[in-house]
Structures are given as C-alpha cells and as structure tokens.
Amino acid sequence: MRFRVSAAFLLALAGAISISCGGIVDPSQNQVDTFSGTVPPGGGSVQHFSAAKTGEITVKIVSLTPAAVPVVYVQWVGNGDGSCNGGLFQAGLGTANTTAISGQIVSGAYCIALTDYIGQTVTASYTMTVSHP
C-alpha cells in the first residue's frame, strides 16, 4: 500500500509541476506579432520571432500590395545560428487576408520568410501577423 501512495503522490506532484511550468498554451492566449516589409522581385524578406512555450502557430498575410503581386511564398523555418538556417517546418502560399501557415510549435527561435513566388516585376509590400505562445 505504501508504494501506491508514493506513486499517487509522485503523479500528483508531476502534474502540479507541469501546470506551474505553463504547459501547452491555449491559442486564445497567444501573443500576436505584427510584421511589415517588402518583397522585391526575385528576393525575399525575413522576420524573426520566439515562442516561449509549446502551443499553436498561425501566420496570416493581412495585406499584400500591389494587386500585380497576388501571392508570395511563405516559409516557417528554425532560426538556427541566427540566419534562419535551422530547417524548414512548413511552407505555403500567402495571399491577402489568408492564413498561410498553421500548426503546432514548441518553444524556440524561428523565422518567417516571404519570397517572390510568381516572378514579380514590382516590389510587394506586406503586413502579416504571427500568433504564437
């Protein structure tokens, strides 16, 4: 019987510790970073951010102008040594007012890279939001 009490105590203690460490963050409690920039023809733009905990990520292209650039390529990558070479987590196409990337994220440093996807002839301006724990 003593073993069962000890095991139950340890299980309760582990639960309390995991709750006090924050555990997984509810997406409604996420931090939302807003980034703006430009994507030149044949080029790209990189934005850095950090997730403090495990939870969900959502990358939304809020605006993309001019109309001559209807889409950009969006990549979520690891920050690695600070130059965003830590490996690709997810990629997608981003158009104005759409979610380009969503999924699970663990704590760490990351980058979102937007690049020319259609052979742009003009520089595109964008605003995006990155929701993360």
N, C-alpha and C positions, 0 to 999 in steps of 0.2 A: 504494500500500500504506500509505503514511503516513496517508492520510485514514481508512482503515478502522481503524487502530489508534487514532487520535484519536477516532473515533466510538464505538468499543467502550469506550474509557476514559471518555468522557463519559456513555455509557449506564450503565456500572457506577457511576460517581460519582453520577449522579442516583438510582439505586436505593439506594445507601448513604445518601444524604441523606434520601430519603423514609422509609427504615426508621428512621433516627435521629430523625426528627420524630414518630414514633409511628404514622403512617398510620392505617388503619382498625382500630378496636378490636374484638377478639373479644368477642361478647356475654357469654361466661363471665367476662370480666374487667371487666364493667360495675360501676359504682358503683350502689348501690341506696339511694335516699332514701325514707324513710317519712314520710308526712304524715297528720295527723288534723285534723278540723274538723267544722263543721256546715253544713248547707244549710237555710236557713229557707224556709217556704212562699213561693213566688214569687221567691225570691232565689237566691244562689249563694255560692260560696267559691272563692278563687283561691290557688294555691300557685306560688311562683317557684322555678326551678332553672336551672342552667347545665350545658351539655355541653362538656367540654374538648376533645373530638376528634370525629371522624366515626365513626359506628357504628350501632347499633340501639337503638331506644327501645321499652319496653314499660310501659304503665300498667295496673296491676291494682287493682281495688277489692277490698281484702281483707275489709272488713266494712262493712255498711250496715244501720243500725238506726234506728227500729223496723221491724217487719215491714210496717207500714202504708205504708212507702216502699220498694217493691221495686226501684226503678230511678231513676238520676239520669242527666242528660245530661253527657257528658264532652267537653271541647274542649282540644286542644293548640294553643296559639297562640304567636306570637312576642312577646317582651317589649316590643318597640318602644321607647318612651321611658320604660319602667318601669311603664306602666299596662296592659300586656298588649294593646296595640292594633296589634301588628305583623303581623297577618294570621293566618288560620286555616290550620293544616297538616292537621289531621284531627279528626274528631268521631265519637262513638259513644255507645252506651248502656252504662251500667255497672251491674251487679248484684253482689251479694256473691259474692266468690271467683271473679271472672271477669276476663279481660283485656279492657279497653275500647278500648285503642289500642296499635298496634304498627306499626313501620315503620323507615325509615332516618332518621337525624338527623345534621346537621352541627354543628360547634361553634358555640356561641352561647348567648344567654339566652332562656329560654322560660317559659311559664306553662301550668299545667293548671287549667282552670276546671270546676267541678262546679256544675250548676244544676238547679233544680226542673224535672222533665220531665212529671209527671203531675198537676199541680195539688195538691200536697201540702197537707194540713191540719195537719201537725205538723212540727217540725224534725227533720231526719235527721242522725245522726252517722255519720261515715265514717272509715275508715282506708284509705289507698292507698299503693302502692309505685310508684316511678318508677325503672326501670332504664335507665341511660344511660351513655355513655362519659365 
